Amino acid sequence: MTKIALKLPGPSNSIDSPQTIQGKFPDLGSLFSGILNIIFYLALFLAFYFLVWGAFSYVMARGQKEGLAKARARITWAIIGMIVTILAFFIAKFVSEAFPPGTGGLPF
């Protein structure tokens, strides 16, 4: 565990004793949590991008059956991707709150 002493510079030091602050990621679990949050947001962004791309393709198909089918499939898979990503995010949040780090064992 890394601790850094914090003192204010200047002639009048308002902090009598140095305070300690920890880094943003003090352990491996919090690092993975931060990385997973980035991955979840990136996956949601990509699903939304494919949804918009599918809608644009649907409009630009101009009634051609093959183009409409491809656009419909892209929209369907984008919506499924958004739903799966959102469910995975909420399941991960639930599990992290049900089993907090450092408690060890089951929460009941």
C-alpha positions as CSV (number, residue, x, y, z in Angstrom):
1,M,0.0,0.0,0.0
2,T,1.5,3.3,-1.1
3,K,1.2,6.4,1.1
4,I,2.3,9.9,0.2
5,A,2.8,12.7,2.7
6,L,1.1,15.9,1.8
7,K,2.4,19.3,3.0
8,L,1.5,22.7,1.9
9,P,4.5,24.8,0.6
10,G,5.2,28.3,2.0
11,P,6.1,29.9,5.3
12,S,2.8,29.2,7.1
13,N,2.0,25.5,7.1
14,S,-1.7,25.1,7.9
15,I,-1.3,21.3,8.2
16,D,0.2,20.4,11.6
17,S,0.9,16.7,10.8
18,P,1.2,15.3,7.3
19,Q,-1.9,13.6,5.9
20,T,-1.7,10.5,3.9
21,I,-3.5,9.9,0.6
22,Q,-3.8,6.7,-1.3
23,G,-3.6,6.5,-5.1
24,K,-6.7,6.1,-7.2
25,F,-6.0,2.3,-7.6
26,P,-4.5,1.0,-4.4
27,D,-5.1,-2.6,-5.3
28,L,-5.6,-4.9,-8.3
29,G,-9.3,-5.1,-7.8
30,S,-9.9,-1.4,-8.1
31,L,-7.7,-1.3,-11.2
32,F,-9.8,-4.1,-12.8
33,S,-12.9,-2.3,-11.8
34,G,-11.8,0.9,-13.6
35,I,-10.8,-1.0,-16.7
36,L,-14.2,-2.8,-16.8
37,N,-16.0,0.5,-16.5
38,I,-14.1,1.8,-19.5
39,I,-14.9,-1.5,-21.4
40,F,-18.6,-1.2,-20.6
41,Y,-18.8,2.4,-21.8
42,L,-16.9,1.5,-24.9
43,A,-19.2,-1.4,-25.7
44,L,-22.3,0.8,-25.2
45,F,-20.8,3.4,-27.5
46,L,-20.1,0.8,-30.2
47,A,-23.6,-0.7,-29.9
48,F,-25.1,2.8,-30.3
49,Y,-22.8,3.4,-33.3
50,F,-24.0,0.2,-35.0
51,L,-27.6,1.2,-34.2
52,V,-27.2,4.5,-35.9
53,W,-25.3,2.9,-38.8
54,G,-28.1,0.4,-39.2
55,A,-30.7,3.1,-39.2
56,F,-28.8,5.1,-41.8
57,S,-28.4,2.0,-43.9
58,Y,-32.1,1.3,-43.6
59,V,-32.9,4.7,-44.9
60,M,-30.4,4.6,-47.7
61,A,-31.5,1.1,-48.8
62,R,-34.4,2.8,-50.8
63,G,-36.6,-0.3,-50.7
64,Q,-34.1,-2.9,-51.9
65,K,-34.9,-6.1,-50.1
66,E,-31.3,-7.2,-49.6
67,G,-30.2,-3.8,-48.2
68,L,-33.3,-3.6,-45.9
69,A,-32.5,-7.1,-44.6
70,K,-28.9,-6.2,-43.8
71,A,-29.9,-3.0,-42.1
72,R,-32.6,-4.7,-40.1
73,A,-30.2,-7.4,-38.9
74,R,-27.6,-4.7,-38.0
75,I,-30.3,-2.8,-36.0
76,T,-31.4,-6.0,-34.3
77,W,-27.9,-7.0,-33.3
78,A,-27.1,-3.5,-32.1
79,I,-30.1,-3.5,-29.8
80,I,-29.2,-7.0,-28.5
81,G,-25.6,-5.8,-27.9
82,M,-26.9,-2.8,-25.9
83,I,-29.2,-5.0,-23.8
84,V,-26.4,-7.5,-23.1
85,T,-24.0,-4.8,-22.2
86,I,-26.4,-3.0,-19.8
87,L,-27.3,-6.3,-18.1
88,A,-23.7,-7.2,-17.7
89,F,-23.0,-3.8,-16.2
90,F,-25.8,-4.1,-13.7
91,I,-24.9,-7.7,-12.8
92,A,-21.3,-6.7,-12.2
93,K,-22.4,-3.7,-10.0
94,F,-24.8,-6.1,-8.0
95,V,-22.1,-8.7,-7.5
96,S,-19.5,-6.0,-6.4
97,E,-22.0,-4.7,-3.8
98,A,-23.1,-8.1,-2.6
99,F,-19.5,-9.3,-2.1
100,P,-17.5,-6.3,-1.0
101,P,-13.8,-6.7,-1.0
102,G,-12.1,-7.6,2.3
103,T,-15.1,-9.2,4.0
104,G,-14.3,-12.7,2.9
105,G,-17.0,-15.3,2.7
106,L,-20.7,-15.0,1.9
107,P,-22.7,-11.9,2.8
108,F,-25.4,-13.8,4.8
